[in-house]
Amino acid sequence: MVMIIDAHAHISQWEDLGYPGDAESCLRAMDRYGIDVACVSNSRSLRGDFVRGNRVVAEALERWPDRFRGYAVAHPLHLDLSLREIRTCITDLGFSGCKFHISHTMIEYADPRYDPLFDLVRELEVPVLFHCFDGGEGVARAAERHPDVTMIAGHMGGYRWDEGALMAVSRPNVYLELCCSCAERGIVEMAVECAGPDRVLFGTDLPMLSPATTLYKVYEAELDDEVKQKILCGNAARILGMEAGQ
């Protein structure tokens, strides 16, 4: 049985959007679809108090250490606090990476105000997951500015997923993460063709989307089983510092 790592999920109360999103709800969905580990950020931290949101994730990591990995959320307009928060989350609280979200900060990822955050991420040797719904343009500029930082293009560019895939061809530090409400055939195959089988990641955007959306994109892709195993588990395990069976 192939282990499944969800590289893009969330936990928190999403009552304002009508989604049950606490850790227990997330675990029930994971169990229903056979997902072993979810890499999560807190939705509230993306829209408000990122320190408190990161602590919600930390509580889940402590309670279910075998089921969750954490992304620390930070904000470039609160630089000193963000630098302290990233270091605390990664070195003291066991988080595995960071999450940046342009829709909530309204600051481009290649903006110099992000540079100190990227410097710290580089020092700590952890990946950054980006909200990427612009065809990959913002991540592309950040990848060129910081070519030695591992970057995950969440949603693979969104509705412009073909542009997102092509963006990764010449940017070897960018990984393509597949979760999106787009359901055209060929998305996974194009991601592998452009980024290679070692730079494509399975993700769900749980609880916003059903895990079935991305899971069956991978299952039904015209790819061999070894490549599918890399997408579902091996690639995420490698960049997050996990053992494939951990």
C-alpha positions as CSV (number, residue, x, y, z in Angstrom):
1,M,0.0,0.0,0.0
2,V,1.5,3.4,-1.1
3,M,1.8,5.9,1.7
4,I,0.0,9.2,0.8
5,I,1.3,12.6,1.9
6,D,-1.0,15.6,1.3
7,A,1.4,18.5,0.7
8,H,-1.3,21.3,0.9
9,A,-4.0,21.2,3.5
10,H,-5.4,23.4,6.3
11,I,-6.8,23.1,9.8
12,S,-8.9,25.7,11.7
13,Q,-12.5,26.6,12.1
14,W,-13.8,27.7,8.7
15,E,-17.4,28.5,10.0
16,D,-17.4,31.8,8.1
17,L,-17.1,29.8,4.9
18,G,-19.3,26.9,6.0
19,Y,-16.5,24.3,6.2
20,P,-15.7,22.2,9.3
21,G,-12.0,22.5,9.4
22,D,-10.7,21.6,12.8
23,A,-8.0,18.9,13.2
24,E,-10.5,16.2,14.0
25,S,-12.5,16.9,10.8
26,C,-9.3,16.9,8.8
27,L,-8.4,13.5,10.2
28,R,-11.8,12.0,9.4
29,A,-11.4,13.1,5.8
30,M,-7.8,11.8,5.7
31,D,-8.9,8.4,7.0
32,R,-11.8,8.3,4.5
33,Y,-9.4,8.7,1.5
34,G,-6.4,6.9,2.9
35,I,-4.2,9.9,3.4
36,D,-1.5,9.2,6.0
37,V,0.0,12.6,6.6
38,A,-1.3,16.1,5.9
39,C,1.0,19.2,5.7
40,V,-1.1,22.0,7.1
41,S,-1.3,25.7,7.7
42,N,-4.0,27.5,9.7
43,S,-6.5,29.4,7.6
44,R,-7.0,32.1,10.3
45,S,-3.3,32.8,10.3
46,L,-3.4,33.5,6.6
47,R,-6.2,36.1,7.2
48,G,-5.3,37.5,10.6
49,D,-3.3,36.6,13.7
50,F,-0.6,34.4,12.2
51,V,1.1,33.7,15.5
52,R,-2.1,32.3,17.1
53,G,-2.8,30.4,13.9
54,N,0.6,28.8,13.9
55,R,-0.1,27.7,17.5
56,V,-3.2,25.9,16.4
57,V,-1.1,24.0,14.0
58,A,1.5,23.3,16.7
59,E,-1.2,21.9,19.0
60,A,-2.2,19.5,16.2
61,L,1.5,18.5,15.6
62,E,1.9,17.7,19.3
63,R,-1.3,15.7,19.6
64,W,-1.0,13.8,16.3
65,P,2.7,13.8,15.4
66,D,2.3,10.9,13.0
67,R,-0.5,12.5,11.0
68,F,0.4,16.2,10.6
69,R,3.3,18.3,9.4
70,G,3.2,22.1,9.8
71,Y,3.7,25.1,7.6
72,A,4.5,28.3,9.5
73,V,2.7,31.4,8.2
74,A,4.4,34.8,8.2
75,H,3.8,38.3,6.9
76,P,6.4,40.5,5.4
77,L,4.8,43.7,6.8
78,H,5.5,42.3,10.3
79,L,9.1,41.4,9.6
80,D,10.7,41.1,13.0
81,L,7.8,39.1,14.4
82,S,7.7,36.9,11.3
83,L,11.4,36.1,11.6
84,R,11.0,35.2,15.2
85,E,7.9,33.2,14.4
86,I,9.5,31.2,11.6
87,R,12.5,30.3,13.6
88,T,10.4,29.3,16.6
89,C,8.1,27.2,14.5
90,I,10.8,25.4,12.7
91,T,13.5,24.9,15.4
92,D,11.3,24.6,18.5
93,L,7.8,23.4,17.4
94,G,8.7,20.9,14.7
95,F,7.3,22.6,11.7
96,S,8.5,21.4,8.3
97,G,8.2,24.5,6.1
98,C,6.6,27.9,5.6
99,K,3.4,29.2,3.8
100,F,3.2,32.6,2.0
101,H,-0.1,33.8,0.5
102,I,-0.3,36.8,-1.8
103,S,-4.1,37.1,-1.6
104,H,-3.8,38.1,2.1
105,T,-0.7,40.1,2.1
106,M,-1.1,41.8,-1.3
107,I,2.7,41.8,-1.6
108,E,4.4,40.1,-4.6
109,Y,6.6,37.1,-3.6
110,A,9.6,38.7,-5.4
111,D,9.2,42.0,-3.4
112,P,12.4,42.9,-1.5
113,R,10.4,43.0,1.7
114,Y,10.3,39.2,1.5
115,D,14.1,38.9,1.2
116,P,14.8,38.5,4.9
117,L,12.2,35.7,5.2
118,F,13.7,33.9,2.3
119,D,17.2,34.3,3.8
120,L,15.9,32.6,7.0
121,V,14.1,29.8,5.1
122,R,17.4,29.2,3.2
123,E,19.3,29.0,6.5
124,L,16.8,26.6,8.0
125,E,16.7,24.5,4.8
126,V,12.9,24.2,4.6
127,P,10.6,24.6,1.6
128,V,8.0,27.4,1.1
129,L,4.5,26.6,-0.1
130,F,2.9,29.5,-2.1
131,H,-0.6,30.3,-3.0
132,C,-0.2,30.3,-6.8
133,F,-3.3,31.1,-8.9
134,D,-1.8,33.4,-11.5
135,G,-0.3,30.9,-13.9
136,G,2.9,30.8,-11.8
137,E,4.0,34.3,-12.6
138,G,4.7,35.4,-9.0
139,V,6.5,32.2,-8.0
140,A,8.5,32.4,-11.2
141,R,9.9,35.8,-10.2
142,A,10.6,34.7,-6.7
143,A,12.3,31.6,-7.9
144,E,14.6,33.7,-10.1
145,R,15.4,36.0,-7.2
146,H,16.0,33.1,-4.8
147,P,17.1,30.1,-6.9
148,D,18.4,28.2,-3.9
149,V,15.1,28.1,-2.0
150,T,12.8,25.1,-2.5
151,M,9.5,26.5,-3.6
152,I,6.1,24.7,-3.9
153,A,3.7,26.3,-6.4
154,G,0.4,25.5,-4.7
155,H,-2.4,24.9,-7.1
156,M,0.1,24.8,-10.0
157,G,-1.1,28.2,-11.3
158,G,-4.8,27.6,-10.8
159,Y,-7.0,27.9,-13.9
160,R,-3.9,28.7,-15.9
161,W,-2.3,25.4,-14.8
162,D,-0.7,24.9,-18.2
163,E,1.3,28.1,-17.8
164,G,2.2,27.1,-14.3
165,A,3.5,23.8,-15.6
166,L,5.6,25.5,-18.3
167,M,7.0,27.9,-15.7
168,A,8.6,25.1,-13.8
169,V,10.6,23.9,-16.9
170,S,13.4,26.4,-16.4
171,R,13.2,26.8,-12.7
172,P,14.6,23.7,-11.0
173,N,13.9,24.9,-7.5
174,V,10.1,24.9,-8.1
175,Y,7.8,22.0,-7.3
176,L,4.3,21.8,-8.8
177,E,1.5,21.0,-6.3
178,L,-1.7,19.7,-8.0
179,C,-4.7,20.7,-5.9
180,C,-7.2,22.9,-7.7
181,S,-10.9,22.8,-8.7
182,C,-9.8,22.4,-12.4
183,A,-10.5,18.9,-13.6
184,E,-9.3,18.7,-17.2
185,R,-7.6,15.5,-18.2
186,G,-3.9,15.7,-18.7
187,I,-3.0,18.1,-15.8
188,V,-0.8,15.6,-14.0
189,E,0.8,14.3,-17.1
190,M,1.8,17.8,-18.2
191,A,3.1,18.6,-14.7
192,V,5.4,15.6,-14.9
193,E,6.4,16.4,-18.5
194,C,7.4,19.9,-17.5
195,A,8.9,19.5,-14.1
196,G,9.9,15.9,-14.2
197,P,8.6,13.1,-12.0
198,D,10.6,14.3,-8.9
199,R,9.1,17.7,-8.7
200,V,5.3,17.1,-8.6
201,L,3.4,16.8,-5.4
202,F,-0.1,15.6,-4.4
203,G,-2.2,18.0,-2.4
204,T,-5.9,18.5,-1.6
205,D,-6.6,22.0,-0.2
206,L,-8.6,20.2,2.5
207,P,-11.2,21.2,3.7
208,M,-11.9,23.6,0.8
209,L,-11.9,20.7,-1.8
210,S,-12.7,17.0,-1.5
211,P,-9.5,15.0,-1.5
212,A,-11.1,12.9,-4.3
213,T,-10.5,15.8,-6.7
214,T,-6.8,15.5,-6.8
215,L,-6.5,11.9,-5.7
216,Y,-8.2,10.6,-8.8
217,K,-6.3,12.9,-11.1
218,V,-3.3,11.0,-9.9
219,Y,-4.8,7.6,-9.9
220,E,-6.2,8.0,-13.5
221,A,-3.1,9.7,-15.0
222,E,-1.4,7.9,-17.8
223,L,1.8,7.4,-15.8
224,D,3.5,4.4,-14.4
225,D,3.1,3.3,-10.8
226,E,6.6,4.4,-9.8
227,V,5.9,8.0,-10.9
228,K,2.5,8.0,-9.1
229,Q,4.2,6.8,-5.9
230,K,6.7,9.7,-6.2
231,I,3.8,12.2,-6.6
232,L,1.7,10.7,-3.7
233,C,4.5,10.3,-1.3
234,G,8.2,10.1,-2.2
235,N,8.7,13.7,-3.4
236,A,7.1,15.3,-0.4
237,A,8.9,13.0,2.0
238,R,12.2,14.0,0.5
239,I,11.8,17.8,0.6
240,L,10.1,17.8,4.0
241,G,12.8,15.6,5.6
242,M,10.5,12.6,6.2
243,E,11.1,9.0,5.7
244,A,8.6,7.5,3.2
245,G,7.2,5.3,5.9
246,Q,7.3,7.8,8.7
